[in-house]
Amino acid sequence: MIFRDGLFEKKVVLITGGGTGIGKSTAMEFAKLGADVVIASRKLENLEKAAEEIKEKTGRDVLIRQLNVRQEESVRDMFESVKSEKGRVDILVNNAGANFLSLSEELSVRGWNAIIETILLGTFLCSKYACKIMKEQEEGGTIINIGATTGIFGSPFALPSATGKAGLEGLTKTLAAEWGRYNIRVNLVAPGVVWTEGFVKNVGATEALLENIRRNTPRGIVAEPEDIAWAVIFLSSPAARAINGVTLIVDGGHYFAKGFDISF
Ligand SMILES: NC(=O)c1ccc[n+]([C@@H]2O[C@H](COP(=O)([O-])OP(=O)(O)OC[C@H]3O[C@@H](n4cnc5c(N)ncnc54)[C@H](OP(=O)(O)O)[C@@H]3O)[C@@H](O)[C@H]2O)c1
């Protein structure tokens, strides 16, 4: 165990998109550390499977809630229901996201909106309703947004995703400054490529791409979902009490090293 046993005991942690990939892994790692975990997304079957898996591995019950982060009513109802069931929300992980590849000149408004709304509107709405609960808590709370290195460096053929993730930088810094008064910290974790089913499906990724990323990353380390979870856990922990409004890149150094062509 990397973190102290029971580190998040009595803490309610809500993870959007917590039924799959990085979100599921983050839910699992928080549960191992004693957190009271809630996972929420559109597909109940994914949430149910994830909750079963977490219970099996950690012995902890996980609350599941159906949620569409693009709809304010759905977000509002979900937070109300979690508040009435758990009484509080200590940590929110805005992990729900979506992506697909397209030539930017062929991109439809519908496609643009679907991704921008999931990333930006979704993160805004969940943060807004989490704040209403956290600001009433003496201990305040912590919000971690999941961005992407594509928001910093750009990503050809993934315009709405790269634009949305870049927008999360401004959202994170703004809320970090504004909600300090409520004792709420807001930070951003920006993964590079993480080999999840969602990633492989969304961008049609192949083993050759993985190999290429490995070759262009110092020490050849491509982050696993757990690597992202541990970054989220660190930023949510008391060890990060003085860290607010930052972006923590978790990509093994891939984007910085790429320019030097380390694969000679
Ligand atoms: N994998 C990577 O290489 C990578 C790199 C950088 C950043 N990220 C970010 O990491 C996060 C997780 O990605 P992942 O790789 O783990 O992919 P994933 O498994 O596809 O996760 C995306 C999650 O978002 C949920 N979601 C999508 N639209 C939603 C909506 N409207 N309302 C509520 N939930 C919604 C999905 O659940 P439902 O379908 O059940 O709604 C799903 O659980 C995303 O924000 C992604 O952009 C991933």
Ligand as a Chemical Component Dictionary entry (heavy atoms), coordinates in Angstrom:
data_LIG
# 
_chem_comp.id                   LIG 
_chem_comp.type                 NON-POLYMER 
_chem_comp.pdbx_formal_charge   0 
_chem_comp.three_letter_code    LIG 
# 
loop_
_chem_comp_atom.comp_id 
_chem_comp_atom.atom_id 
_chem_comp_atom.alt_atom_id 
_chem_comp_atom.type_symbol 
_chem_comp_atom.charge 
_chem_comp_atom.model_Cartn_x 
_chem_comp_atom.model_Cartn_y 
_chem_comp_atom.model_Cartn_z 
_chem_comp_atom.pdbx_ordinal 
LIG N1  N1  N 0  -7.445  7.073  -21.548 1  
LIG C1  C1  C 0  -6.707  8.093  -21.905 2  
LIG O1  O1  O 0  -5.717  7.975  -22.655 3  
LIG C2  C2  C 0  -6.999  9.466  -21.354 4  
LIG C3  C3  C 0  -6.051  10.470 -21.556 5  
LIG C4  C4  C 0  -6.310  11.747 -21.063 6  
LIG C5  C5  C 0  -7.493  12.003 -20.397 7  
LIG N2  N2  N 1  -8.401  11.013 -20.224 8  
LIG C6  C6  C 0  -9.646  11.351 -19.532 9  
LIG O2  O2  O 0  -9.876  10.434 -18.477 10 
LIG C7  C7  C 0  -11.286 10.322 -18.259 11 
LIG C8  C8  C 0  -11.673 8.842  -18.249 12 
LIG O3  O3  O 0  -11.333 8.270  -19.502 13 
LIG P1  P1  P 0  -11.160 6.691  -19.726 14 
LIG O4  O4  O 0  -9.968  6.514  -20.583 15 
LIG O5  O5  O -1 -11.255 5.975  -18.423 16 
LIG O6  O6  O 0  -12.412 6.366  -20.674 17 
LIG P2  P2  P 0  -13.856 5.772  -20.367 18 
LIG O7  O7  O 0  -13.731 4.450  -19.716 19 
LIG O8  O8  O 0  -14.588 5.853  -21.665 20 
LIG O9  O9  O 0  -14.481 6.786  -19.324 21 
LIG C9  C9  C 0  -15.365 7.808  -19.613 22 
LIG C10 C10 C 0  -16.485 7.756  -18.584 23 
LIG O10 O10 O 0  -17.298 8.932  -18.716 24 
LIG C11 C11 C 0  -18.653 8.550  -18.553 25 
LIG N3  N3  N 0  -19.489 9.510  -19.277 26 
LIG C12 C12 C 0  -19.400 9.861  -20.589 27 
LIG N4  N4  N 0  -20.367 10.752 -20.891 28 
LIG C13 C13 C 0  -21.075 10.968 -19.737 29 
LIG C14 C14 C 0  -22.202 11.757 -19.412 30 
LIG N5  N5  N 0  -22.810 12.530 -20.326 31 
LIG N6  N6  N 0  -22.645 11.746 -18.143 32 
LIG C15 C15 C 0  -22.052 10.966 -17.205 33 
LIG N7  N7  N 0  -20.992 10.190 -17.448 34 
LIG C16 C16 C 0  -20.524 10.175 -18.709 35 
LIG C17 C17 C 0  -18.752 7.148  -19.139 36 
LIG O11 O11 O 0  -19.783 6.406  -18.504 37 
LIG P3  P3  P 0  -21.240 6.159  -19.177 38 
LIG O12 O12 O 0  -21.011 5.747  -20.591 39 
LIG O13 O13 O 0  -21.837 5.105  -18.303 40 
LIG O14 O14 O 0  -21.977 7.458  -19.051 41 
LIG C18 C18 C 0  -17.394 6.549  -18.773 42 
LIG O15 O15 O 0  -17.464 5.832  -17.561 43 
LIG C19 C19 C 0  -11.960 11.143 -19.365 44 
LIG O16 O16 O 0  -12.275 12.423 -18.887 45 
LIG C20 C20 C 0  -10.869 11.221 -20.415 46 
LIG O17 O17 O 0  -11.002 12.352 -21.251 47 
LIG C21 C21 C 0  -8.187  9.756  -20.686 48 
# 
loop_
_chem_comp_bond.comp_id 
_chem_comp_bond.atom_id_1 
_chem_comp_bond.atom_id_2 
_chem_comp_bond.value_order 
_chem_comp_bond.pdbx_ordinal 
LIG N1  C1  SING 1  
LIG C1  O1  DOUB 2  
LIG C1  C2  SING 3  
LIG C2  C3  SING 4  
LIG C2  C21 DOUB 5  
LIG C3  C4  DOUB 6  
LIG C4  C5  SING 7  
LIG C5  N2  DOUB 8  
LIG N2  C6  SING 9  
LIG N2  C21 SING 10 
LIG C6  O2  SING 11 
LIG C6  C20 SING 12 
LIG O2  C7  SING 13 
LIG C7  C8  SING 14 
LIG C7  C19 SING 15 
LIG C8  O3  SING 16 
LIG O3  P1  SING 17 
LIG P1  O4  DOUB 18 
LIG P1  O5  SING 19 
LIG P1  O6  SING 20 
LIG O6  P2  SING 21 
LIG P2  O7  DOUB 22 
LIG P2  O8  SING 23 
LIG P2  O9  SING 24 
LIG O9  C9  SING 25 
LIG C9  C10 SING 26 
LIG C10 O10 SING 27 
LIG C10 C18 SING 28 
LIG O10 C11 SING 29 
LIG C11 N3  SING 30 
LIG C11 C17 SING 31 
LIG N3  C12 SING 32 
LIG N3  C16 SING 33 
LIG C12 N4  DOUB 34 
LIG N4  C13 SING 35 
LIG C13 C14 SING 36 
LIG C13 C16 DOUB 37 
LIG C14 N5  SING 38 
LIG C14 N6  DOUB 39 
LIG N6  C15 SING 40 
LIG C15 N7  DOUB 41 
LIG N7  C16 SING 42 
LIG C17 O11 SING 43 
LIG C17 C18 SING 44 
LIG O11 P3  SING 45 
LIG P3  O12 DOUB 46 
LIG P3  O13 SING 47 
LIG P3  O14 SING 48 
LIG C18 O15 SING 49 
LIG C19 O16 SING 50 
LIG C19 C20 SING 51 
LIG C20 O17 SING 52 
# 
